[in-house]
Amino acid sequence: MTTVYVWTVSLLLFVSEVVLMGALGHAVWRLAGRGPVGWAAAIGAVVVACVLWGLFAAPKAPVDVAAARYAVKIGLYGGTTALLAVAGVRTSWVLGFAGFSLAINVLALLPPVADAEL
């Protein structure tokens, strides 16, 4: 049972990270305009977010500093939530994104998931 739980939380954590990047791109696209400028801004924002995530927040990040990892995660999840709200996305979607992201990231910090070597 523990193995199934760890893998389920890990899968949902990965899903939340993919949703994060999509939501960030969507929010930036809406805020920057829905034309070519919006697309360029959205792609640029997602690329920057992916680079930050890869450097600081990935499981085997080259910069393994806990403070940087949490700053990047909180900054990206919190910033994306705020951008979605400002961009006029439905409140239920914003709250759903924030709630799911918070819940799954908290579960990932608790044993047995935090102690697991995948």
Secondary structure, DSSP 8 states (H G I E B T S, - for coil): -HHHHHHHHHHHHHHHHHHHHHHHHHHHHHHH-SSHHHHHHHHHHHHHHHHHIIIIISTT-SS--HHHHHHHHHHHHHHHHHHHHHTT--HHHHHHHHHHHHHHHHHHHSTTTTT---
